[in-house]
Structure formats: structure tokens, C-alpha cells
Amino acid sequence: MEAFSDGVLAIAITLLVLEIHVPTDQGADLWHALGRQWPSYVGFVVSFVTIGIIWVNHHTLYQELARVDRTVLFLNLFLLMSVAFIPFTTALMADYLNASQGQDVATAVYAGSFLLVAWGFTAVNVYLYTHGDLARTPLNKAERRSRLVRNASGQFGYLAAIGLAFVNAYVSIAVCGLVAAAYIPGRWTWRRAPS
């Protein structure tokens, strides 16, 4: 499962660079042509870092499992599907970020793709918390609650980013990056339940 997941995540993160196009026939205007692509660079960085954080947290979560069952496999597929959607939403956001119309919708869709990922992680976590026999060591009640709160806070952040897209697309993108950054600290280790 981890090898398959790594493959999907690697493809998704690699596809991001395909939306940064090489300007052709620009000659003396090459610097200007490269500069006009700044929305693609921003989208690439935010999405690359976010998928990278997803990859790290995915590994951390699944390395603590003794086994997986059929439900975990399907929940993981939903999570991977949502990650595989990110290159499309990144390209959409980058294409419309400087447009006079549509940047709000494109940015809301971009933030929405991260919300789907958050839902995927939450679904996996909720299932694992209720099926402690899958873990090498069961989580204690306080740790389960802490993780659910952490998952929910990310979802609220992405919901805020969706709403903010209709106020200011740039702030919405910044919120997406900040929410992803909040998942960098290594608080994903499982703690043994008290005896």
C-alpha cells in the first residue's frame, strides 16, 4: 500500500512542474515572459510543499500500522484521489490568478482540493481510531482527541480559504500555505495507551 501511495504522490508532485511553460520566441523579452508566469511559480511552490507535507504525514501515519484492511485501502484511495487532483487545481488557479474574472472561483476550487485531502486524512484517522486493532500500539483517548482536533482545525482553515477566495484570492492562497505549514511539526507519533 505504501509503495502504491508513494507512486501516486510522486506522480502528483511531479505533474505540478508541467504547468510552468518555457516561453518561446521571446528573445530580449525573456525576463519579462518568465516574470509573467509568477502565478505558476506560486502555485508550484505552495502545492509542492503541501504534497510533500502530505507525503511525510502519510508515511508517519501508516508506518505505525501493524496491518491494513479493505476499508483502509479504500479510504487511502480516496485520499490519493484528492491528492492527484491538486495538479489540475493548481494549474486552474495559476491560469486565472491574474485574470479580470474567474480568479475567485479558480482559487476557491484550489483551496477546495486541499479540503478534500483533509477530509481524506480525517476519514482514515477516524477509522483507525475506531479500529485500534490495526495499530502496532493503540492510541490513548487524549491522543485520539488531539488528532481529531488537529484534523478539524485544518478543515476549518481550508473552508476559510475557500470563503476568502471570493474576497481576496492572494490571501486565500496564503491561508492554504499556512494551513499546510501547520502540519509540518511531528505530532503524528502514536502513543501507547495506558495499561
C-alpha positions as a Markdown table, in Angstrom:
| # | Residue | x | y | z |
|---|---|---|---|---|
| 1 | Met | 0.0 | 0.0 | 0.0 |
| 2 | Glu | 2.8 | 2.4 | 0.9 |
| 3 | Ala | 4.6 | 1.7 | -2.4 |
| 4 | Phe | 1.4 | 2.4 | -4.4 |
| 5 | Ser | 0.7 | 5.5 | -2.4 |
| 6 | Asp | 4.3 | 6.8 | -2.9 |
| 7 | Gly | 3.9 | 6.3 | -6.6 |
| 8 | Val | 0.7 | 8.3 | -6.8 |
| 9 | Leu | 2.1 | 11.1 | -4.6 |
| 10 | Ala | 5.3 | 11.2 | -6.7 |
| 11 | Ile | 3.4 | 11.5 | -9.9 |
| 12 | Ala | 1.1 | 14.2 | -8.5 |
| 13 | Ile | 4.1 | 16.2 | -7.2 |
| 14 | Thr | 5.9 | 15.9 | -10.5 |
| 15 | Leu | 3.0 | 16.9 | -12.6 |
| 16 | Leu | 3.0 | 20.3 | -10.9 |
| 17 | Val | 6.1 | 21.4 | -12.9 |
| 18 | Leu | 4.4 | 20.7 | -16.2 |
| 19 | Glu | 2.3 | 23.8 | -15.8 |
| 20 | Ile | 5.3 | 26.0 | -15.8 |
| 21 | His | 5.8 | 26.6 | -19.5 |
| 22 | Val | 9.0 | 27.6 | -21.3 |
| 23 | Pro | 8.4 | 30.9 | -23.1 |
| 24 | Thr | 9.2 | 30.6 | -26.8 |
| 25 | Asp | 10.4 | 33.2 | -29.2 |
| 26 | Gln | 10.8 | 35.9 | -26.5 |
| 27 | Gly | 14.4 | 37.0 | -27.2 |
| 28 | Ala | 15.1 | 40.2 | -25.3 |
| 29 | Asp | 11.7 | 39.9 | -23.6 |
| 30 | Leu | 12.6 | 36.5 | -21.9 |
| 31 | Trp | 12.9 | 38.0 | -18.4 |
| 32 | His | 9.5 | 39.7 | -18.8 |
| 33 | Ala | 8.0 | 36.5 | -20.2 |
| 34 | Leu | 9.4 | 34.5 | -17.2 |
| 35 | Gly | 8.1 | 37.1 | -14.8 |
| 36 | Arg | 4.5 | 36.9 | -16.2 |
| 37 | Gln | 4.4 | 33.3 | -15.1 |
| 38 | Trp | 4.7 | 34.2 | -11.4 |
| 39 | Pro | 1.2 | 32.7 | -10.6 |
| 40 | Ser | 2.5 | 29.3 | -11.8 |
| 41 | Tyr | 5.6 | 29.6 | -9.6 |
| 42 | Val | 3.5 | 30.4 | -6.6 |
| 43 | Gly | 1.1 | 27.6 | -7.3 |
| 44 | Phe | 4.0 | 25.2 | -7.8 |
| 45 | Val | 5.7 | 26.1 | -4.5 |
| 46 | Val | 2.5 | 26.0 | -2.4 |
| 47 | Ser | 1.3 | 22.8 | -3.9 |
| 48 | Phe | 4.7 | 21.1 | -3.9 |
| 49 | Val | 5.3 | 21.9 | -0.3 |
| 50 | Thr | 1.7 | 20.8 | 0.6 |
| 51 | Ile | 2.1 | 17.5 | -1.2 |
| 52 | Gly | 5.5 | 17.0 | 0.4 |
| 53 | Ile | 3.9 | 17.5 | 3.8 |
| 54 | Ile | 1.1 | 15.1 | 2.9 |
| 55 | Trp | 3.7 | 12.5 | 1.9 |
| 56 | Val | 5.6 | 12.9 | 5.2 |
| 57 | Asn | 2.4 | 12.7 | 7.3 |
| 58 | His | 1.1 | 9.8 | 5.2 |
| 59 | His | 4.2 | 7.8 | 5.9 |
| 60 | Thr | 4.2 | 8.7 | 9.6 |
| 61 | Leu | 0.6 | 7.6 | 9.9 |
| 62 | Tyr | 0.9 | 4.3 | 8.1 |
| 63 | Gln | 4.2 | 3.2 | 9.5 |
| 64 | Glu | 2.5 | 2.7 | 12.8 |
| 65 | Leu | 0.0 | 0.2 | 11.5 |
| 66 | Ala | 0.5 | -3.5 | 12.1 |
| 67 | Arg | -1.9 | -4.3 | 9.2 |
| 68 | Val | -4.5 | -2.7 | 6.9 |
| 69 | Asp | -7.9 | -4.0 | 6.0 |
| 70 | Arg | -10.1 | -3.5 | 3.0 |
| 71 | Thr | -11.7 | -0.3 | 4.4 |
| 72 | Val | -8.3 | 1.3 | 5.0 |
| 73 | Leu | -7.3 | 0.6 | 1.4 |
| 74 | Phe | -10.4 | 2.3 | 0.0 |
| 75 | Leu | -10.1 | 5.3 | 2.4 |
| 76 | Asn | -6.5 | 5.6 | 1.3 |
| 77 | Leu | -7.7 | 5.5 | -2.4 |
| 78 | Phe | -9.9 | 8.5 | -1.7 |
| 79 | Leu | -7.0 | 10.3 | 0.0 |
| 80 | Leu | -4.8 | 9.6 | -3.0 |
| 81 | Met | -7.5 | 10.7 | -5.5 |
| 82 | Ser | -7.8 | 14.0 | -3.7 |
| 83 | Val | -4.0 | 14.5 | -3.9 |
| 84 | Ala | -4.0 | 13.5 | -7.6 |
| 85 | Phe | -6.5 | 16.3 | -8.3 |
| 86 | Ile | -4.1 | 19.0 | -6.9 |
| 87 | Pro | -2.1 | 19.5 | -10.1 |
| 88 | Phe | -5.3 | 20.4 | -12.0 |
| 89 | Thr | -6.5 | 22.8 | -9.4 |
| 90 | Thr | -3.0 | 24.4 | -9.2 |
| 91 | Ala | -3.0 | 24.9 | -13.0 |
| 92 | Leu | -6.5 | 26.3 | -12.9 |
| 93 | Met | -5.6 | 28.8 | -10.1 |
| 94 | Ala | -2.4 | 29.9 | -11.8 |
| 95 | Asp | -4.2 | 30.4 | -15.2 |
| 96 | Tyr | -6.9 | 32.6 | -13.6 |
| 97 | Leu | -5.0 | 34.4 | -10.8 |
| 98 | Asn | -4.2 | 37.5 | -12.9 |
| 99 | Ala | -7.4 | 37.3 | -14.9 |
| 100 | Ser | -10.0 | 40.1 | -14.6 |
| 101 | Gln | -12.7 | 37.4 | -13.9 |
| 102 | Gly | -12.7 | 33.9 | -12.6 |
| 103 | Gln | -9.8 | 34.2 | -10.1 |
| 104 | Asp | -12.2 | 33.8 | -7.2 |
| 105 | Val | -13.8 | 30.6 | -8.4 |
| 106 | Ala | -10.4 | 29.2 | -9.5 |
| 107 | Thr | -8.8 | 29.9 | -6.1 |
| 108 | Ala | -11.8 | 28.5 | -4.3 |
| 109 | Val | -11.5 | 25.3 | -6.3 |
| 110 | Tyr | -7.8 | 25.3 | -5.4 |
| 111 | Ala | -8.5 | 25.6 | -1.7 |
| 112 | Gly | -11.3 | 23.1 | -2.0 |
| 113 | Ser | -8.8 | 20.5 | -3.4 |
| 114 | Phe | -6.9 | 20.8 | -0.1 |
| 115 | Leu | -10.1 | 20.4 | 1.9 |
| 116 | Leu | -10.7 | 17.1 | 0.1 |
| 117 | Val | -7.3 | 16.0 | 1.2 |
| 118 | Ala | -8.1 | 17.0 | 4.8 |
| 119 | Trp | -11.3 | 15.0 | 4.6 |
| 120 | Gly | -9.3 | 12.0 | 3.3 |
| 121 | Phe | -6.9 | 12.2 | 6.2 |
| 122 | Thr | -9.8 | 12.6 | 8.7 |
| 123 | Ala | -11.6 | 9.6 | 7.3 |
| 124 | Val | -8.5 | 7.4 | 7.6 |
| 125 | Asn | -7.8 | 8.7 | 11.1 |
| 126 | Val | -11.4 | 8.2 | 12.3 |
| 127 | Tyr | -11.4 | 4.7 | 11.0 |
| 128 | Leu | -8.1 | 3.9 | 12.6 |
| 129 | Tyr | -9.2 | 5.3 | 15.9 |
| 130 | Thr | -12.2 | 3.1 | 16.0 |
| 131 | His | -10.3 | 0.1 | 14.9 |
| 132 | Gly | -7.3 | 0.1 | 17.2 |
| 133 | Asp | -6.5 | -3.5 | 16.4 |
| 134 | Leu | -4.9 | -2.2 | 13.2 |
| 135 | Ala | -2.2 | -0.2 | 15.0 |
| 136 | Arg | 1.0 | -1.6 | 16.4 |
| 137 | Thr | 0.2 | 0.2 | 19.7 |
| 138 | Pro | -3.3 | 1.6 | 20.4 |
| 139 | Leu | -3.8 | 5.4 | 20.8 |
| 140 | Asn | -4.9 | 6.7 | 24.2 |
| 141 | Lys | -8.1 | 8.7 | 24.4 |
| 142 | Ala | -6.3 | 12.0 | 24.8 |
| 143 | Glu | -4.1 | 11.4 | 21.7 |
| 144 | Arg | -7.2 | 10.4 | 19.6 |
| 145 | Arg | -8.9 | 13.6 | 20.6 |
| 146 | Ser | -5.8 | 15.7 | 19.9 |
| 147 | Arg | -5.5 | 14.3 | 16.4 |
| 148 | Leu | -9.2 | 14.8 | 15.6 |
| 149 | Val | -9.0 | 18.4 | 16.8 |
| 150 | Arg | -5.8 | 18.9 | 14.6 |
| 151 | Asn | -7.6 | 17.4 | 11.6 |
| 152 | Ala | -10.7 | 19.5 | 12.1 |
| 153 | Ser | -8.6 | 22.7 | 12.5 |
| 154 | Gly | -7.1 | 22.1 | 9.1 |
| 155 | Gln | -10.5 | 21.7 | 7.6 |
| 156 | Phe | -11.7 | 25.0 | 9.1 |
| 157 | Gly | -8.6 | 26.6 | 7.7 |
| 158 | Tyr | -9.3 | 25.4 | 4.2 |
| 159 | Leu | -13.0 | 26.3 | 4.5 |
| 160 | Ala | -11.9 | 29.8 | 5.4 |
| 161 | Ala | -9.6 | 29.8 | 2.4 |
| 162 | Ile | -12.5 | 28.9 | 0.2 |
| 163 | Gly | -14.5 | 31.8 | 1.5 |
| 164 | Leu | -11.6 | 34.2 | 1.3 |
| 165 | Ala | -11.1 | 33.3 | -2.4 |
| 166 | Phe | -14.2 | 35.5 | -3.0 |
| 167 | Val | -12.8 | 38.4 | -1.1 |
| 168 | Asn | -9.1 | 38.2 | -2.0 |
| 169 | Ala | -7.5 | 35.3 | -3.9 |
| 170 | Tyr | -4.0 | 36.1 | -2.8 |
| 171 | Val | -5.0 | 35.9 | 0.9 |
| 172 | Ser | -6.8 | 32.6 | 0.2 |
| 173 | Ile | -3.6 | 31.1 | -1.3 |
| 174 | Ala | -1.6 | 32.3 | 1.6 |
| 175 | Val | -4.0 | 30.7 | 4.0 |
| 176 | Cys | -3.7 | 27.4 | 2.1 |
| 177 | Gly | 0.1 | 27.6 | 2.5 |
| 178 | Leu | -0.2 | 28.4 | 6.2 |
| 179 | Val | -2.6 | 25.6 | 6.9 |
| 180 | Ala | -0.2 | 23.1 | 5.2 |
| 181 | Ala | 2.7 | 24.5 | 7.2 |
| 182 | Ala | 0.7 | 23.9 | 10.4 |
| 183 | Tyr | 1.1 | 20.1 | 9.6 |
| 184 | Ile | 4.9 | 20.2 | 9.5 |
| 185 | Pro | 5.5 | 19.6 | 13.2 |
| 186 | Gly | 5.9 | 16.0 | 14.0 |
| 187 | Arg | 3.0 | 15.3 | 16.2 |
| 188 | Trp | 1.8 | 12.2 | 14.4 |
| 189 | Thr | 3.6 | 9.6 | 16.5 |
| 190 | Trp | 1.4 | 7.0 | 18.2 |
| 191 | Arg | 1.5 | 6.8 | 21.9 |
| 192 | Arg | 0.9 | 3.7 | 23.8 |
| 193 | Ala | -2.4 | 3.6 | 25.7 |
| 194 | Pro | -2.1 | 3.5 | 29.4 |
| 195 | Ser | -2.3 | 0.0 | 30.9 |
